[in-house]
């Protein structure tokens, strides 16, 4: 296993503190695996120690033990030779695999977040997906696919009948729910819509007894600072990696 890929540590944020609650480290350190083998099992495609969401639901794959060569072999069978996939919960990639791109992220847990139901928030349904996909394409909050809405409750705020902000639930390791797809149309930023929706989604998460958490790109320091000010705690830094499975046809070399 190659150990050359490590998350950068320059982000000027406090170091991760102890995990919140009754030792959820085994869940949140590998949240996608815990979700795919738990509450989201119905969305999973699995080969041995590797699992992924169905490709129209979410782009994530996870390994039971990212340090296990067998888990990577299982992933190769699951995804197929020459294919690219996003792997979560890893800090190193086998030497025989190509890292297509990687990025540093942070995981934050809502320890002291004040939640609140928002009267302007409307529950989004499958009929809203085309408009949700359009908003995501314009704001780029992270992956959102045609069936991502099936993972949990998604809420939006409309102005003049048009969807201008949304947020919802994605990964669900036992006892936890990830808040995701937090985005606001450029023409309606600065009004606190995203914060309101985060509090609204978190309110529903807490109501059923789960702990809200979320992921953000480490380079998006403004968003991270906002979440910290709202009552999230930086739990850990993480690495998002897109890899190419060995084998298959190699991509063309630029300029060849």
KEBAMAR-55414 format. One record per residue: residue in one letter; residue number from 1; x, y, z of N, C-alpha, C in turn. Coordinates in nm, 2 decimals. Layout:
VOKE   residu   num     n_xx     n_yy     n_zz    ca_xx    ca_yy    ca_zz     c_xx     c_yy     c_zz
VOKE        a   NUM        X        Y        Z        X        Y        Z        X        Y        Z
...
# end
This chain:
VOKE   residu   num     n_xx     n_yy     n_zz    ca_xx    ca_yy    ca_zz     c_xx     c_yy     c_zz
VOKE        x     1     0.08    -0.12     0.00     0.00     0.00     0.00     0.09     0.12     0.00
VOKE        x     2     0.06     0.22    -0.09     0.13     0.34    -0.09     0.08     0.43     0.02
VOKE        x     3     0.17     0.50     0.09     0.13     0.59     0.20     0.16     0.74     0.17
VOKE        x     4     0.18     0.77     0.04     0.23     0.90     0.00     0.12     1.00     0.00
VOKE        x     5    -0.01     0.96     0.00    -0.12     1.06     0.00    -0.17     1.08     0.14
VOKE        x     6    -0.16     1.21     0.18    -0.20     1.24     0.31    -0.28     1.37     0.30
VOKE        x     7    -0.39     1.39     0.38    -0.46     1.52     0.38    -0.37     1.63     0.43
VOKE        x     8    -0.37     1.75     0.36    -0.29     1.86     0.40    -0.34     1.91     0.54
VOKE        x     9    -0.24     1.96     0.62    -0.27     2.00     0.75    -0.27     2.15     0.77
VOKE        x    10    -0.27     2.23     0.66    -0.25     2.38     0.68    -0.38     2.45     0.71
VOKE        x    11    -0.49     2.38     0.71    -0.62     2.45     0.74    -0.62     2.51     0.88
VOKE        x    12    -0.64     2.64     0.89    -0.63     2.71     1.02    -0.75     2.69     1.10
VOKE        x    13    -0.77     2.56     1.14    -0.89     2.53     1.22    -0.84     2.45     1.34
VOKE        x    14    -0.92     2.44     1.45    -0.88     2.36     1.56    -0.86     2.21     1.53
VOKE        x    15    -0.77     2.14     1.60    -0.75     2.00     1.57    -0.87     1.92     1.61
VOKE        x    16    -0.89     1.81     1.55    -1.01     1.73     1.58    -1.01     1.69     1.73
VOKE        x    17    -1.12     1.70     1.80    -1.13     1.66     1.94    -1.18     1.52     1.95
VOKE        x    18    -1.21     1.48     2.07    -1.25     1.34     2.09    -1.39     1.32     2.02
VOKE        x    19    -1.42     1.20     1.98    -1.55     1.17     1.92    -1.66     1.20     2.01
VOKE        x    20    -1.77     1.25     1.95    -1.89     1.28     2.04    -1.97     1.15     2.06
VOKE        x    21    -2.03     1.14     2.18    -2.12     1.03     2.20    -2.04     0.90     2.24
VOKE        x    22    -2.12     0.79     2.25    -2.06     0.66     2.29    -1.97     0.60     2.19
VOKE        x    23    -1.85     0.65     2.17    -1.75     0.60     2.08    -1.80     0.56     1.94
VOKE        x    24    -1.84     0.67     1.86    -1.89     0.64     1.73    -1.78     0.64     1.63
VOKE        x    25    -1.65     0.63     1.67    -1.54     0.64     1.58    -1.54     0.53     1.47
VOKE        x    26    -1.58     0.41     1.52    -1.59     0.30     1.42    -1.69     0.32     1.31
VOKE        x    27    -1.79     0.41     1.34    -1.89     0.45     1.24    -1.85     0.56     1.15
VOKE        x    28    -1.82     0.68     1.22    -1.79     0.80     1.14    -1.66     0.80     1.07
VOKE        x    29    -1.56     0.72     1.12    -1.44     0.71     1.04    -1.46     0.64     0.91
VOKE        x    30    -1.56     0.56     0.90    -1.59     0.49     0.77    -1.74     0.50     0.75
VOKE        x    31    -1.79     0.62     0.74    -1.94     0.64     0.75    -2.01     0.58     0.63
VOKE        x    32    -1.95     0.58     0.51    -2.02     0.52     0.40    -2.03     0.37     0.41
VOKE        x    33    -1.93     0.30     0.46    -1.94     0.16     0.49    -2.05     0.13     0.59
VOKE        x    34    -2.05     0.21     0.70    -2.15     0.18     0.80    -2.29     0.21     0.75
VOKE        x    35    -2.31     0.30     0.66    -2.44     0.33     0.60    -2.48     0.22     0.51
VOKE        x    36    -2.38     0.18     0.42    -2.41     0.08     0.32    -2.44    -0.06     0.37
VOKE        x    37    -2.38    -0.09     0.49    -2.41    -0.22     0.56    -2.51    -0.21     0.67
VOKE        x    38    -2.57    -0.09     0.68    -2.67    -0.06     0.78    -2.80    -0.01     0.72
VOKE        x    39    -2.84     0.11     0.76    -2.97     0.17     0.72    -2.98     0.18     0.57
VOKE        x    40    -2.87     0.20     0.49    -2.88     0.21     0.35    -2.85     0.08     0.27
VOKE        x    41    -2.86    -0.03     0.34    -2.83    -0.16     0.28    -2.91    -0.18     0.15
VOKE        x    42    -3.03    -0.13     0.14    -3.11    -0.15     0.02    -3.06    -0.08    -0.10
VOKE        x    43    -2.97     0.01    -0.08    -2.91     0.09    -0.20    -2.77     0.03    -0.24
VOKE        x    44    -2.73    -0.08    -0.17    -2.59    -0.12    -0.18    -2.57    -0.23    -0.29
VOKE        x    45    -2.46    -0.22    -0.35    -2.41    -0.33    -0.44    -2.28    -0.37    -0.37
VOKE        x    46    -2.26    -0.50    -0.34    -2.15    -0.55    -0.25    -2.08    -0.66    -0.31
VOKE        x    47    -1.95    -0.66    -0.31    -1.86    -0.78    -0.34    -1.77    -0.79    -0.22
VOKE        x    48    -1.78    -0.90    -0.14    -1.69    -0.92    -0.03    -1.69    -0.80     0.06
VOKE        x    49    -1.57    -0.75     0.07    -1.54    -0.64     0.17    -1.55    -0.50     0.10
VOKE        x    50    -1.61    -0.49    -0.01    -1.63    -0.36    -0.08    -1.78    -0.34    -0.11
VOKE        x    51    -1.82    -0.22    -0.10    -1.96    -0.19    -0.13    -1.97    -0.05    -0.19
VOKE        x    52    -2.08    -0.03    -0.27    -2.10     0.10    -0.33    -2.25     0.12    -0.34
VOKE        x    53    -2.29     0.25    -0.35    -2.42     0.29    -0.38    -2.45     0.26    -0.52
VOKE        x    54    -2.58     0.23    -0.55    -2.62     0.21    -0.69    -2.58     0.34    -0.76
VOKE        x    55    -2.54     0.33    -0.89    -2.47     0.44    -0.95    -2.56     0.56    -0.98
VOKE        x    56    -2.69     0.54    -0.98    -2.78     0.66    -0.99    -2.83     0.72    -0.86
VOKE        x    57    -2.77     0.66    -0.75    -2.81     0.71    -0.62    -2.70     0.80    -0.56
VOKE        x    58    -2.58     0.75    -0.56    -2.46     0.82    -0.51    -2.33     0.76    -0.56
VOKE        x    59    -2.23     0.84    -0.57    -2.11     0.80    -0.64    -2.01     0.73    -0.55
VOKE        x    60    -2.04     0.70    -0.42    -1.95     0.66    -0.32    -1.93     0.51    -0.31
VOKE        x    61    -1.81     0.47    -0.29    -1.78     0.33    -0.26    -1.71     0.33    -0.12
VOKE        x    62    -1.71     0.21    -0.06    -1.64     0.20     0.07    -1.59     0.06     0.09
VOKE        x    63    -1.48     0.05     0.18    -1.42    -0.07     0.21    -1.43    -0.10     0.36
VOKE        x    64    -1.46    -0.23     0.39    -1.47    -0.27     0.53    -1.34    -0.23     0.60
VOKE        x    65    -1.23    -0.26     0.54    -1.10    -0.22     0.60    -1.01    -0.17     0.49
VOKE        x    66    -1.00    -0.03     0.48    -0.92     0.03     0.37    -0.77    -0.02     0.37
VOKE        x    67    -0.72    -0.08     0.48    -0.58    -0.13     0.48    -0.57    -0.27     0.43
VOKE        x    68    -0.68    -0.33     0.39    -0.68    -0.47     0.35    -0.66    -0.48     0.20
VOKE        x    69    -0.56    -0.55     0.15    -0.55    -0.58     0.01    -0.67    -0.65    -0.05
VOKE        x    70    -0.73    -0.74     0.03    -0.84    -0.82    -0.02    -0.96    -0.73    -0.05
VOKE        x    71    -0.98    -0.62     0.04    -1.09    -0.53     0.02    -1.07    -0.45    -0.12
VOKE        x    72    -0.94    -0.42    -0.15    -0.92    -0.35    -0.28    -0.94    -0.45    -0.39
VOKE        x    73    -0.91    -0.57    -0.37    -0.93    -0.67    -0.48    -1.08    -0.69    -0.50
VOKE        x    74    -1.16    -0.69    -0.39    -1.30    -0.69    -0.40    -1.36    -0.57    -0.47
VOKE        x    75    -1.30    -0.45    -0.44    -1.34    -0.33    -0.51    -1.32    -0.34    -0.66
VOKE        x    76    -1.21    -0.40    -0.70    -1.18    -0.41    -0.84    -1.28    -0.49    -0.91
VOKE        x    77    -1.33    -0.60    -0.85    -1.43    -0.68    -0.91    -1.56    -0.61    -0.91
VOKE        x    78    -1.59    -0.53    -0.81    -1.72    -0.46    -0.80    -1.73    -0.35    -0.90
VOKE        x    79    -1.62    -0.28    -0.92    -1.63    -0.16    -1.01    -1.59    -0.20    -1.16
VOKE        x    80    -1.50    -0.28    -1.18    -1.46    -0.33    -1.31    -1.32    -0.26    -1.35
VOKE        x    81    -1.24    -0.34    -1.43    -1.11    -0.29    -1.47    -1.12    -0.16    -1.55
VOKE        x    82    -1.03    -0.07    -1.52    -1.02     0.06    -1.59    -1.12     0.16    -1.56
VOKE        x    83    -1.21     0.13    -1.47    -1.32     0.23    -1.43    -1.27     0.32    -1.31
VOKE        x    84    -1.32     0.44    -1.31    -1.29     0.53    -1.20    -1.40     0.53    -1.10
VOKE        x    85    -1.36     0.55    -0.97    -1.46     0.55    -0.86    -1.41     0.63    -0.75
VOKE        x    86    -1.50     0.69    -0.67    -1.46     0.77    -0.55    -1.46     0.69    -0.43
VOKE        x    87    -1.35     0.68    -0.36    -1.34     0.60    -0.24    -1.33     0.68    -0.12
VOKE        x    88    -1.41     0.65    -0.02    -1.41     0.73     0.11    -1.34     0.65     0.22
VOKE        x    89    -1.30     0.72     0.32    -1.25     0.66     0.44    -1.11     0.60     0.43
VOKE        x    90    -1.03     0.64     0.32    -0.90     0.59     0.30    -0.79     0.70     0.32
VOKE        x    91    -0.67     0.65     0.36    -0.56     0.75     0.37    -0.44     0.70     0.28
VOKE        x    92    -0.46     0.59     0.21    -0.35     0.54     0.12    -0.42     0.45     0.02
VOKE        x    93    -0.35     0.45    -0.10    -0.40     0.38    -0.22    -0.30     0.28    -0.26
VOKE        x    94    -0.34     0.15    -0.30    -0.23     0.06    -0.34    -0.15     0.11    -0.46
VOKE        x    95    -0.03     0.07    -0.46     0.06     0.12    -0.57     0.02     0.08    -0.71
VOKE        x    96    -0.06    -0.02    -0.72    -0.10    -0.06    -0.86    -0.23     0.01    -0.91
VOKE        x    97    -0.29     0.09    -0.82    -0.40     0.17    -0.85    -0.36     0.32    -0.89
VOKE        x    98    -0.43     0.38    -0.98    -0.40     0.52    -1.02    -0.49     0.61    -0.94
VOKE        x    99    -0.43     0.71    -0.88    -0.51     0.82    -0.81    -0.54     0.92    -0.92
VOKE        x   100    -0.66     0.94    -0.96    -0.70     1.03    -1.06    -0.70     1.17    -1.00
VOKE        x   101    -0.76     1.19    -0.89    -0.76     1.32    -0.82    -0.79     1.29    -0.67
VOKE        x   102    -0.75     1.39    -0.59    -0.78     1.38    -0.45    -0.80     1.52    -0.39
VOKE        x   103    -0.86     1.52    -0.27    -0.88     1.65    -0.21    -0.90     1.63    -0.06
VOKE        x   104    -0.87     1.73     0.01    -0.88     1.73     0.16    -1.02     1.77     0.20
VOKE        x   105    -1.07     1.70     0.30    -1.21     1.74     0.35    -1.20     1.74     0.50
VOKE        x   106    -1.31     1.79     0.56    -1.33     1.78     0.70    -1.47     1.72     0.73
VOKE        x   107    -1.47     1.66     0.85    -1.60     1.60     0.90    -1.63     1.67     1.02
VOKE        x   108    -1.76     1.72     1.03    -1.80     1.80     1.14    -1.93     1.74     1.20
VOKE        x   109    -1.93     1.74     1.34    -2.05     1.68     1.41    -2.12     1.79     1.48
VOKE        x   110    -2.25     1.79     1.48    -2.34     1.89     1.54    -2.35     1.87     1.69
VOKE        x   111    -2.25     1.92     1.77    -2.26     1.90     1.91    -2.35     2.00     1.98
VOKE        x   112    -2.34     2.13     1.94    -2.42     2.23     2.01    -2.50     2.31     1.91
VOKE        x   113    -2.53     2.26     1.80    -2.61     2.33     1.70    -2.75     2.35     1.75
VOKE        x   114    -2.80     2.47     1.74    -2.94     2.50     1.77    -3.02     2.47     1.65
VOKE        x   115    -3.11     2.37     1.66    -3.19     2.33     1.55    -3.32     2.41     1.56
VOKE        x   116    -3.39     2.42     1.45    -3.52     2.49     1.44    -3.60     2.45     1.32
VOKE        x   117    -3.72     2.42     1.33    -3.81     2.40     1.21    -3.83     2.53     1.14
VOKE        x   118    -3.82     2.53     1.01    -3.83     2.65     0.93    -3.97     2.65     0.86
VOKE        x   119    -4.06     2.75     0.89    -4.19     2.74     0.82    -4.18     2.76     0.67
VOKE        x   120    -4.07     2.82     0.62    -4.07     2.84     0.48    -4.01     2.72     0.40
VOKE        x   121    -3.95     2.62     0.47    -3.90     2.51     0.41    -4.01     2.41     0.36
VOKE        x   122    -3.99     2.36     0.24    -4.09     2.27     0.18    -4.02     2.14     0.15
VOKE        x   123    -4.09     2.03     0.18    -4.03     1.90     0.15    -4.03     1.87     0.00
VOKE        x   124    -3.91     1.84    -0.05    -3.89     1.82    -0.19    -3.92     1.67    -0.22
VOKE        x   125    -3.98     1.65    -0.34    -4.02     1.51    -0.38    -3.95     1.48    -0.52
VOKE        x   126    -3.97     1.35    -0.56    -3.91     1.31    -0.69    -3.95     1.40    -0.80
VOKE        x   127    -4.06     1.46    -0.80    -4.10     1.55    -0.91    -4.02     1.68    -0.91
VOKE        x   128    -3.95     1.71    -0.80    -3.86     1.83    -0.79    -3.72     1.80    -0.84
VOKE        x   129    -3.69     1.67    -0.87    -3.55     1.64    -0.90    -3.49     1.71    -1.01
VOKE        x   130    -3.56     1.73    -1.13    -3.50     1.81    -1.23    -3.46     1.95    -1.19
VOKE        x   131    -3.54     2.02    -1.11    -3.50     2.15    -1.06    -3.39     2.14    -0.96
VOKE        x   132    -3.39     2.04    -0.88    -3.28     2.02    -0.78    -3.15     1.99    -0.85
VOKE        x   133    -3.15     1.91    -0.96    -3.03     1.89    -1.03    -2.98     2.01    -1.10
VOKE        x   134    -3.07     2.10    -1.15    -3.03     2.23    -1.21    -2.96     2.32    -1.10
VOKE        x   135    -3.02     2.32    -0.98    -2.96     2.41    -0.88    -2.82     2.35    -0.84
VOKE        x   136    -2.81     2.22    -0.83    -2.68     2.16    -0.80    -2.58     2.19    -0.91
VOKE        x   137    -2.62     2.18    -1.03    -2.53     2.21    -1.14    -2.47     2.35    -1.14
VOKE        x   138    -2.56     2.45    -1.09    -2.52     2.59    -1.09    -2.44     2.62    -0.96
VOKE        x   139    -2.45     2.55    -0.85    -2.39     2.58    -0.73    -2.28     2.49    -0.68
VOKE        x   140    -2.28     2.37    -0.73    -2.18     2.27    -0.71    -2.15     2.24    -0.56
VOKE        x   141    -2.25     2.20    -0.48    -2.23     2.17    -0.34    -2.17     2.03    -0.32
VOKE        x   142    -2.16     1.95    -0.42    -2.11     1.81    -0.41    -2.21     1.72    -0.49
VOKE        x   143    -2.18     1.59    -0.49    -2.26     1.50    -0.57    -2.40     1.49    -0.53
VOKE        x   144    -2.49     1.50    -0.63    -2.63     1.48    -0.62    -2.68     1.42    -0.75
VOKE        x   145    -2.74     1.30    -0.75    -2.77     1.23    -0.86    -2.93     1.21    -0.87
VOKE        x   146    -2.98     1.15    -0.98    -3.13     1.15    -0.99    -3.20     1.08    -0.88
VOKE        x   147    -3.13     0.98    -0.81    -3.20     0.91    -0.70    -3.15     0.94    -0.56
VOKE        x   148    -3.06     1.04    -0.55    -3.01     1.08    -0.42    -3.12     1.12    -0.33
VOKE        x   149    -3.23     1.17    -0.38    -3.34     1.21    -0.29    -3.40     1.10    -0.21
VOKE        x   150    -3.37     0.97    -0.26    -3.43     0.86    -0.19    -3.35     0.83    -0.06
VOKE        x   151    -3.24     0.89    -0.04    -3.15     0.86     0.08    -3.21     0.92     0.21
VOKE        x   152    -3.29     1.02     0.19    -3.35     1.09     0.31    -3.44     1.20     0.28
VOKE        x   153    -3.47     1.29     0.37    -3.55     1.40     0.35    -3.47     1.52     0.30
VOKE        x   154    -3.52     1.58     0.19    -3.46     1.70     0.13    -3.57     1.81     0.14
VOKE        x   155    -3.51     1.93     0.17    -3.60     2.04     0.19    -3.55     2.16     0.11
VOKE        x   156    -3.64     2.25     0.07    -3.60     2.36    -0.01    -3.67     2.49     0.03
VOKE        x   157    -3.62     2.60    -0.02    -3.69     2.73    -0.01    -3.71     2.78    -0.15
VOKE        x   158    -3.84     2.82    -0.17    -3.87     2.88    -0.30    -3.90     3.03    -0.29
VOKE        x   159    -3.87     3.09    -0.40    -3.90     3.24    -0.41    -3.96     3.26    -0.55
VOKE        x   160    -4.08     3.31    -0.55    -4.15     3.32    -0.68    -4.17     3.19    -0.75
VOKE        x   161    -4.19     3.08    -0.67    -4.21     2.95    -0.72    -4.09     2.88    -0.76
VOKE        x   162    -3.97     2.94    -0.76    -3.85     2.89    -0.81    -3.76     2.84    -0.69
VOKE        x   163    -3.71     2.72    -0.70    -3.62     2.66    -0.60    -3.49     2.74    -0.59
VOKE        x   164    -3.46     2.80    -0.48    -3.34     2.89    -0.47    -3.24     2.84    -0.36
VOKE        x   165    -3.28     2.74    -0.28    -3.19     2.69    -0.18    -3.24     2.55    -0.14
VOKE        x   166    -3.15     2.46    -0.10    -3.19     2.33    -0.05    -3.08     2.27     0.03
VOKE        x   167    -3.12     2.17     0.11    -3.04     2.08     0.19    -3.11     1.96     0.22
VOKE        x   168    -3.04     1.85     0.25    -3.10     1.72     0.28    -3.01     1.63     0.35
VOKE        x   169    -3.06     1.50     0.35    -2.99     1.39     0.42    -2.93     1.30     0.32
VOKE        x   170    -2.80     1.25     0.35    -2.73     1.16     0.26    -2.69     1.04     0.34
VOKE        x   171    -2.56     1.02     0.38    -2.52     0.90     0.45    -2.59     0.89     0.58
VOKE        x   172    -2.62     0.76     0.61    -2.69     0.73     0.74    -2.63     0.61     0.81
VOKE        x   173    -2.50     0.63     0.87    -2.45     0.53     0.95    -2.54     0.52     1.08
VOKE        x   174    -2.55     0.40     1.14    -2.64     0.39     1.25    -2.63     0.50     1.36
VOKE        x   175    -2.74     0.56     1.39    -2.74     0.67     1.49    -2.69     0.80     1.45
VOKE        x   176    -2.66     0.82     1.32    -2.61     0.94     1.26    -2.68     0.97     1.13
VOKE        x   177    -2.69     1.10     1.09    -2.73     1.13     0.96    -2.65     1.25     0.91
VOKE        x   178    -2.60     1.23     0.78    -2.52     1.34     0.72    -2.61     1.44     0.65
VOKE        x   179    -2.59     1.57     0.68    -2.65     1.68     0.61    -2.57     1.71     0.48
VOKE        x   180    -2.64     1.72     0.37    -2.57     1.73     0.24    -2.64     1.82     0.14
VOKE        x   181    -2.58     1.84     0.03    -2.64     1.92    -0.08    -2.69     2.06    -0.03
VOKE        x   182    -2.61     2.12     0.06    -2.64     2.25     0.11    -2.60     2.35     0.00
VOKE        x   183    -2.70     2.42    -0.06    -2.66     2.51    -0.16    -2.77     2.62    -0.18
VOKE        x   184    -2.73     2.74    -0.23    -2.81     2.85    -0.25    -2.78     2.91    -0.39
VOKE        x   185    -2.89     2.95    -0.46    -2.87     3.02    -0.59    -2.79     3.15    -0.56
VOKE        x   186    -2.70     3.18    -0.66    -2.62     3.30    -0.65    -2.69     3.43    -0.62
VOKE        x   187    -2.81     3.44    -0.68    -2.89     3.56    -0.66    -2.96     3.57    -0.53
VOKE        x   188    -2.95     3.47    -0.44    -3.02     3.47    -0.31    -2.92     3.44    -0.20
VOKE        x   189    -2.79     3.46    -0.22    -2.70     3.44    -0.11    -2.69     3.56    -0.02
VOKE        x   190    -2.64     3.54     0.10    -2.63     3.65     0.19    -2.76     3.67     0.27
VOKE        x   191    -2.86     3.58     0.26    -2.99     3.59     0.33    -3.00     3.49     0.44
VOKE        x   192    -2.90     3.41     0.46    -2.90     3.31     0.56    -2.99     3.18     0.53
VOKE        x   193    -3.02     3.16     0.40    -3.11     3.05     0.36    -3.04     2.92     0.39
VOKE        x   194    -2.91     2.91     0.36    -2.84     2.78     0.38    -2.84     2.74     0.53
VOKE        x   195    -2.81     2.84     0.62    -2.81     2.82     0.76    -2.94     2.77     0.81
VOKE        x   196    -3.05     2.84     0.76    -3.18     2.80     0.81    -3.22     2.66     0.77
VOKE        x   197    -3.18     2.62     0.64    -3.21     2.49     0.60    -3.13     2.38     0.68
VOKE        x   198    -3.00     2.41     0.71    -2.92     2.32     0.79    -2.99     2.30     0.92
VOKE        x   199    -3.03     2.41     0.99    -3.10     2.39     1.12    -3.23     2.31     1.10
VOKE        x   200    -3.30     2.33     0.99    -3.42     2.26     0.97    -3.40     2.11     0.95
VOKE        x   201    -3.31     2.08     0.86    -3.28     1.94     0.84    -3.23     1.87     0.97
VOKE        x   202    -3.14     1.94     1.04    -3.09     1.89     1.17    -3.20     1.87     1.27
VOKE        x   203    -3.30     1.95     1.27    -3.41     1.94     1.36    -3.48     1.81     1.34
VOKE        x   204    -3.51     1.77     1.21    -3.57     1.64     1.18    -3.48     1.52     1.22
VOKE        x   205    -3.35     1.54     1.20    -3.25     1.43     1.23    -3.26     1.41     1.38
VOKE        x   206    -3.25     1.51     1.46    -3.25     1.50     1.60    -3.38     1.45     1.66
VOKE        x   207    -3.49     1.48     1.59    -3.62     1.44     1.63    -3.63     1.29     1.63
VOKE        x   208    -3.57     1.22     1.54    -3.57     1.08     1.53    -3.46     1.01     1.61
VOKE        x   209    -3.38     1.09     1.68    -3.28     1.04     1.77    -3.14     1.03     1.71
VOKE        x   210    -3.12     1.07     1.59    -2.99     1.07     1.53    -2.90     1.19     1.56
VOKE        x   211    -2.77     1.18     1.54    -2.68     1.29     1.55    -2.65     1.35     1.41
VOKE        x   212    -2.67     1.48     1.39    -2.63     1.53     1.26    -2.48     1.55     1.24
VOKE        x   213    -2.43     1.52     1.12    -2.29     1.55     1.09    -2.29     1.59     0.94
VOKE        x   214    -2.17     1.64     0.90    -2.16     1.68     0.76    -2.01     1.67     0.72
VOKE        x   215    -1.99     1.68     0.59    -1.86     1.69     0.53    -1.85     1.81     0.45
VOKE        x   216    -1.73     1.87     0.44    -1.71     1.99     0.36    -1.57     1.98     0.31
VOKE        x   217    -1.54     2.05     0.19    -1.41     2.06     0.14    -1.33     2.15     0.23
VOKE        x   218    -1.21     2.10     0.26    -1.12     2.18     0.36    -1.09     2.32     0.30
VOKE        x   219    -1.08     2.33     0.17    -1.05     2.46     0.11    -1.16     2.56     0.11
VOKE        x   220    -1.28     2.51     0.14    -1.40     2.60     0.15    -1.40     2.65     0.30
VOKE        x   221    -1.30     2.73     0.33    -1.29     2.77     0.47    -1.40     2.86     0.52
VOKE        x   222    -1.46     2.94     0.43    -1.58     3.02     0.47    -1.69     2.93     0.52
VOKE        x   223    -1.72     2.83     0.45    -1.83     2.74     0.48    -1.80     2.66     0.61
VOKE        x   224    -1.67     2.62     0.63    -1.63     2.55     0.75    -1.64     2.64     0.87
VOKE        x   225    -1.60     2.76     0.86    -1.61     2.86     0.97    -1.76     2.88     1.01
VOKE        x   226    -1.84     2.89     0.90    -1.99     2.91     0.93    -2.04     2.79     1.01
VOKE        x   227    -2.01     2.67     0.97    -2.06     2.55     1.04    -2.01     2.55     1.18
VOKE        x   228    -1.88     2.59     1.20    -1.83     2.59     1.34    -1.90     2.70     1.42
VOKE        x   229    -1.93     2.81     1.37    -2.00     2.91     1.44    -2.14     2.87     1.47
VOKE        x   230    -2.20     2.78     1.39    -2.34     2.74     1.42    -2.35     2.63     1.53
VOKE        x   231    -2.23     2.57     1.56    -2.24     2.47     1.67    -2.19     2.33     1.63
VOKE        x   232    -2.13     2.32     1.50    -2.06     2.20     1.46    -1.92     2.20     1.52
VOKE        x   233    -1.87     2.08     1.54    -1.74     2.06     1.59    -1.66     1.98     1.49
VOKE        x   234    -1.53     2.03     1.46    -1.45     1.96     1.37    -1.40     1.83     1.43
VOKE        x   235    -1.45     1.72     1.38    -1.42     1.59     1.44    -1.29     1.53     1.38
VOKE        x   236    -1.27     1.54     1.25    -1.15     1.48     1.18    -1.13     1.54     1.05
VOKE        x   237    -1.01     1.54     1.00    -0.98     1.57     0.86    -0.99     1.44     0.78
VOKE        x   238    -1.02     1.45     0.65    -1.04     1.33     0.58    -0.98     1.36     0.43
VOKE        x   239    -0.98     1.25     0.36    -0.93     1.26     0.22    -1.03     1.20     0.12
VOKE        x   240    -1.07     1.27     0.02    -1.16     1.23    -0.09    -1.07     1.19    -0.20
VOKE        x   241    -1.08     1.06    -0.25    -0.99     1.01    -0.35    -1.08     0.95    -0.46
VOKE        x   242    -1.04     0.99    -0.59    -1.10     0.92    -0.71    -0.98     0.84    -0.76
VOKE        x   243    -1.01     0.71    -0.78    -0.91     0.61    -0.82    -0.95     0.54    -0.95
VOKE        x   244    -0.86     0.49    -1.03    -0.89     0.41    -1.14    -0.84     0.27    -1.12
VOKE        x   245    -0.94     0.17    -1.14    -0.91     0.03    -1.11    -0.80    -0.02    -1.21
VOKE        x   246    -0.71    -0.09    -1.17    -0.61    -0.15    -1.26    -0.67    -0.23    -1.37
VOKE        x   247    -0.61    -0.23    -1.49    -0.65    -0.31    -1.60    -0.74    -0.22    -1.69
VOKE        x   248    -0.79    -0.29    -1.80    -0.88    -0.22    -1.89    -0.79    -0.13    -1.99
VOKE        x   249    -0.85    -0.05    -2.07    -0.78     0.03    -2.16    -0.72     0.16    -2.09
VOKE        x   250    -0.60     0.18    -2.10    -0.54     0.30    -2.04    -0.59     0.43    -2.11
VOKE        x   251    -0.61     0.54    -2.04    -0.66     0.66    -2.10    -0.55     0.72    -2.20
VOKE        x   252    -0.59     0.79    -2.30    -0.49     0.84    -2.39    -0.40     0.94    -2.32
VOKE        x   253    -0.27     0.94    -2.37    -0.17     1.04    -2.31    -0.19     1.17    -2.38
VOKE        x   254    -0.21     1.28    -2.31    -0.22     1.41    -2.37    -0.11     1.44    -2.47
VOKE        x   255    -0.14     1.49    -2.59    -0.04     1.52    -2.68     0.01     1.41    -2.77
VOKE        x   256    -0.04     1.29    -2.74     0.01     1.17    -2.82    -0.07     1.16    -2.95
# end
